[in-house]
């Protein structure tokens, strides 16, 4: 019986593995092959080796898009995790009307990105937007996201944080609820302050959840596209492009499929390198101490 168990297990998981291979790995291999060729609409692929990678790496718009991506990702992920952690601790402390507040906090995750962008464009419209008028009443200038590149990136960052904050919050909130209350009671008996309990109990036990949330948000944020494309279109003068928008333009505006495929693989490699760092940290946090 024990000798047949591995074979039966393999038979059960083989369809799933074949499906994953057909959906993920085969297209990825095709894109890698395409990145080694020069191709466009109505043109047969011509093998050019690493020329597409050299072309992309020599393009100043690529480095501008990469810099914008790094800035937006760094701001979005860290601010989102900080706010999500604060909200998780706030909800776990026994806030009244928790069910209603949870529904309000999770509501942005049910809003489509297109609807969210339309709403934010109207709210922050420099002349008649409600948020622009509110900024004017307190003596602040409006956010000129359509003409000022830094304002455009700030607008995209705020929108992305608002849209995806529920994802980070729900992970951290569930992890916080899983911490036994006996630990806090024992710390209180020993005279530990709230800050000491957070630093010695809450934060170490939440670290695996923080790393998981950061890992997923970094990977998702690196693929940021809809917010930028619908909000600024990468303008003005391609100054707010991110990596995904650069890839889209290479593929569907300039019809350079080889360069677009090379850009996609560079984006994948950057995500994998970042994921490797967080996975190693996660492994040490979860298993190295066991």
C-alpha positions as CSV (number, residue, x, y, z in Angstrom):
1,X,0.0,0.0,0.0
2,X,2.8,2.4,0.9
3,X,4.6,1.6,-2.3
4,X,1.5,2.6,-4.4
5,X,0.9,5.8,-2.5
6,X,3.5,7.9,-4.2
7,X,2.3,6.8,-7.7
8,X,-1.3,7.6,-6.8
9,X,-0.2,11.0,-5.5
10,X,1.7,11.7,-8.7
11,X,-1.4,10.7,-10.7
12,X,-3.6,13.1,-8.7
13,X,-1.3,16.1,-9.1
14,X,-0.2,15.5,-12.7
15,X,-3.2,17.2,-14.3
16,X,-2.6,20.3,-12.2
17,X,1.1,20.3,-13.1
18,X,0.3,19.9,-16.8
19,X,-2.2,22.8,-16.6
20,X,0.3,25.0,-14.9
21,X,2.9,24.1,-17.5
22,X,0.6,24.8,-20.3
23,X,-0.7,28.1,-18.9
24,X,2.5,29.6,-17.5
25,X,5.7,27.9,-18.5
26,X,5.0,27.3,-22.2
27,X,4.0,30.9,-22.9
28,X,7.0,32.1,-20.8
29,X,9.3,30.0,-23.0
30,X,7.7,31.3,-26.1
31,X,8.1,34.9,-24.9
32,X,11.8,34.2,-24.2
33,X,12.2,32.8,-27.7
34,X,10.5,35.9,-29.1
35,X,12.9,38.1,-27.2
36,X,15.7,36.6,-29.2
37,X,14.1,37.5,-32.5
38,X,13.1,40.6,-34.3
39,X,9.4,40.5,-35.1
40,X,6.5,42.7,-35.9
41,X,3.0,42.5,-37.6
42,X,3.2,40.6,-40.9
43,X,6.9,39.9,-40.4
44,X,8.5,36.5,-39.8
45,X,10.7,36.3,-36.7
46,X,14.4,36.8,-37.4
47,X,16.9,35.5,-34.9
48,X,19.0,38.4,-33.5
49,X,20.3,36.9,-30.3
50,X,20.6,39.4,-27.5
51,X,20.2,42.5,-29.7
52,X,16.7,43.2,-28.3
53,X,18.1,43.2,-24.7
54,X,20.9,45.5,-25.8
55,X,18.4,47.8,-27.5
56,X,16.2,48.0,-24.5
57,X,19.0,48.6,-22.1
58,X,20.3,51.4,-24.3
59,X,16.9,53.1,-24.4
60,X,16.7,56.1,-22.0
61,X,13.0,55.7,-21.9
62,X,13.5,52.2,-20.4
63,X,15.7,53.6,-17.6
64,X,13.2,56.4,-17.0
65,X,10.4,53.9,-16.8
66,X,12.5,51.7,-14.5
67,X,13.2,54.6,-12.2
68,X,9.6,55.6,-12.0
69,X,8.6,52.0,-11.3
70,X,11.1,51.8,-8.4
71,X,9.9,55.1,-6.9
72,X,6.3,54.2,-7.1
73,X,6.8,50.6,-5.9
74,X,8.9,51.8,-2.9
75,X,6.4,54.4,-1.9
76,X,3.3,52.3,-2.5
77,X,4.4,49.1,-0.8
78,X,6.0,50.7,2.3
79,X,3.3,53.2,2.9
80,X,0.6,50.6,2.3
81,X,2.2,48.1,4.8
82,X,2.6,50.8,7.4
83,X,-1.0,51.9,7.1
84,X,-2.2,48.3,6.9
85,X,-0.3,47.4,10.1
86,X,-1.7,50.4,12.0
87,X,-5.2,49.6,10.9
88,X,-4.8,45.9,11.8
89,X,-3.6,46.9,15.3
90,X,-6.5,49.4,15.6
91,X,-9.1,46.8,14.7
92,X,-7.6,44.1,16.9
93,X,-7.8,46.5,19.9
94,X,-11.6,46.1,20.0
95,X,-12.9,49.0,18.0
96,X,-16.7,49.5,18.1
97,X,-18.8,48.8,15.0
98,X,-16.1,46.5,13.7
99,X,-18.2,44.8,11.1
100,X,-19.3,48.1,9.5
101,X,-15.8,49.5,9.6
102,X,-14.4,46.3,8.0
103,X,-16.9,46.7,5.2
104,X,-15.8,50.3,4.6
105,X,-12.1,49.4,4.7
106,X,-12.5,46.4,2.3
107,X,-14.8,48.3,-0.1
108,X,-12.0,49.7,-2.4
109,X,-11.0,46.2,-3.2
110,X,-14.4,45.6,-4.8
111,X,-14.1,48.7,-7.1
112,X,-12.8,48.2,-10.6
113,X,-9.6,50.0,-11.5
114,X,-11.3,51.8,-14.3
115,X,-14.1,53.1,-12.1
116,X,-11.5,54.1,-9.4
117,X,-9.4,56.1,-11.9
118,X,-12.5,57.9,-13.3
119,X,-13.6,58.8,-9.7
120,X,-10.1,60.0,-8.7
121,X,-9.7,62.1,-11.9
122,X,-12.9,63.9,-11.1
123,X,-12.1,64.4,-7.4
124,X,-8.6,65.8,-8.2
125,X,-9.6,67.8,-11.3
126,X,-7.5,71.0,-10.8
127,X,-10.4,73.4,-11.5
128,X,-13.6,71.9,-10.3
129,X,-12.5,68.7,-8.3
130,X,-13.8,68.5,-4.8
131,X,-10.4,67.5,-3.4
132,X,-8.7,70.3,-5.3
133,X,-11.2,72.8,-3.8
134,X,-10.5,71.3,-0.3
135,X,-6.7,71.8,-0.9
136,X,-7.4,75.4,-1.9
137,X,-9.3,76.1,1.3
138,X,-6.3,75.2,3.4
139,X,-3.9,77.1,1.2
140,X,-2.4,74.3,-0.8
141,X,-2.1,74.2,-4.6
142,X,-4.0,71.5,-6.6
143,X,-2.3,68.3,-7.7
144,X,-1.6,69.0,-11.4
145,X,-1.3,65.3,-12.3
146,X,-1.9,65.9,-16.0
147,X,1.0,68.3,-16.6
148,X,3.4,67.8,-13.7
149,X,5.3,64.4,-13.8
150,X,6.0,64.3,-10.0
151,X,2.3,65.1,-9.3
152,X,1.3,62.4,-11.7
153,X,3.4,59.8,-10.0
154,X,2.1,61.0,-6.6
155,X,-1.4,60.6,-7.8
156,X,-0.8,57.1,-9.2
157,X,0.8,56.1,-5.9
158,X,-2.1,57.4,-3.8
159,X,-4.6,55.7,-6.1
160,X,-2.7,52.4,-5.9
161,X,-2.4,52.6,-2.1
162,X,-6.2,53.2,-1.8
163,X,-7.1,50.3,-4.2
164,X,-4.8,47.7,-2.7
165,X,-4.7,48.6,1.0
166,X,-7.4,46.0,1.8
167,X,-5.1,43.2,0.6
168,X,-2.3,44.1,3.0
169,X,-4.7,44.9,5.8
170,X,-6.6,41.6,5.7
171,X,-3.3,39.6,5.8
172,X,-1.9,41.6,8.7
173,X,-5.3,41.7,10.6
174,X,-5.7,37.9,10.3
175,X,-2.1,37.4,11.5
176,X,-2.7,39.7,14.5
177,X,-5.9,37.9,15.5
178,X,-3.9,34.6,15.5
179,X,-1.5,35.8,18.2
180,X,-2.7,34.3,21.6
181,X,-3.9,36.9,24.1
182,X,-2.1,35.0,26.9
183,X,1.1,36.5,25.7
184,X,-0.1,40.0,26.2
185,X,-1.6,39.1,29.6
186,X,1.7,37.7,30.7
187,X,3.6,40.8,29.4
188,X,1.1,43.1,31.3
189,X,1.7,41.1,34.5
190,X,5.4,41.5,34.1
191,X,5.0,45.3,33.7
192,X,5.6,45.6,30.0
193,X,4.4,48.8,28.4
194,X,2.3,48.9,25.2
195,X,5.4,49.7,23.1
196,X,7.4,46.9,24.7
197,X,4.6,44.4,24.0
198,X,4.5,45.6,20.4
199,X,8.3,45.4,19.9
200,X,8.8,42.1,21.7
201,X,5.5,40.2,20.9
202,X,3.5,41.7,18.1
203,X,6.2,42.7,15.6
204,X,8.2,39.4,15.8
205,X,5.1,37.3,15.4
206,X,3.7,39.4,12.6
207,X,7.0,39.4,10.7
208,X,6.2,36.3,8.5
209,X,2.8,37.9,7.5
210,X,4.6,41.2,6.8
211,X,7.1,39.5,4.6
212,X,4.3,37.6,2.7
213,X,2.3,40.8,2.2
214,X,5.4,42.7,1.1
215,X,6.4,40.0,-1.3
216,X,3.1,39.9,-3.0
217,X,2.7,43.6,-3.1
218,X,6.1,44.1,-4.5
219,X,5.4,41.6,-7.3
220,X,2.0,43.1,-8.1
221,X,3.3,46.7,-7.9
222,X,6.1,45.9,-10.3
223,X,3.3,45.1,-12.8
224,X,1.5,48.3,-12.2
225,X,-0.2,49.3,-15.5
226,X,-3.9,50.3,-15.3
227,X,-3.5,53.2,-12.8
228,X,-0.8,54.8,-14.9
229,X,-2.3,54.1,-18.3
230,X,-5.7,55.3,-17.4
231,X,-4.6,58.3,-15.3
232,X,-1.7,59.8,-17.2
233,X,-1.1,57.5,-20.2
234,X,2.6,57.7,-19.4
235,X,2.6,61.5,-20.2
236,X,3.4,64.2,-20.4
237,X,6.2,63.3,-22.9
238,X,6.5,59.8,-21.5
239,X,7.7,61.2,-18.1
240,X,5.4,59.0,-16.0
241,X,5.8,55.7,-17.7
242,X,6.4,52.6,-15.7
243,X,7.8,49.3,-16.9
244,X,4.4,47.8,-17.8
245,X,3.4,50.9,-19.8
246,X,6.8,50.9,-21.6
247,X,6.3,47.2,-22.5
248,X,2.8,47.9,-23.8
249,X,4.0,50.8,-26.0
250,X,6.8,48.7,-27.4
251,X,4.4,45.9,-28.3
252,X,1.3,47.6,-29.5
253,X,2.3,51.2,-30.5
254,X,5.7,50.6,-32.0
255,X,5.0,46.9,-33.0
256,X,8.4,45.8,-31.7
257,X,7.5,42.4,-30.3
258,X,11.1,41.3,-29.7
259,X,11.9,44.4,-27.7
260,X,8.6,44.1,-25.8
261,X,9.4,40.4,-25.0
262,X,12.9,41.4,-23.8
263,X,11.4,44.0,-21.6
264,X,9.0,41.5,-20.1
265,X,11.8,39.1,-19.3
266,X,13.8,41.9,-17.7
267,X,10.7,42.7,-15.6
268,X,10.4,39.0,-14.6
269,X,14.0,38.8,-13.6
270,X,13.7,41.9,-11.5
271,X,10.6,40.4,-9.8
272,X,12.4,37.1,-9.2
273,X,15.4,38.7,-7.7
274,X,13.2,40.7,-5.3
275,X,11.1,37.6,-4.5
276,X,14.3,35.6,-3.8
277,X,15.3,38.1,-1.1
278,X,11.9,38.1,0.6
279,X,11.6,34.3,0.3
280,X,15.0,33.8,2.1
281,X,13.9,36.2,4.8
282,X,10.6,34.4,5.1
283,X,12.3,31.0,5.3
284,X,14.6,32.3,8.1
285,X,11.7,33.8,10.0
286,X,9.5,30.7,9.8
287,X,11.8,27.7,9.8
288,X,15.4,28.7,10.8
289,X,14.4,29.0,14.4
290,X,12.6,25.7,14.6
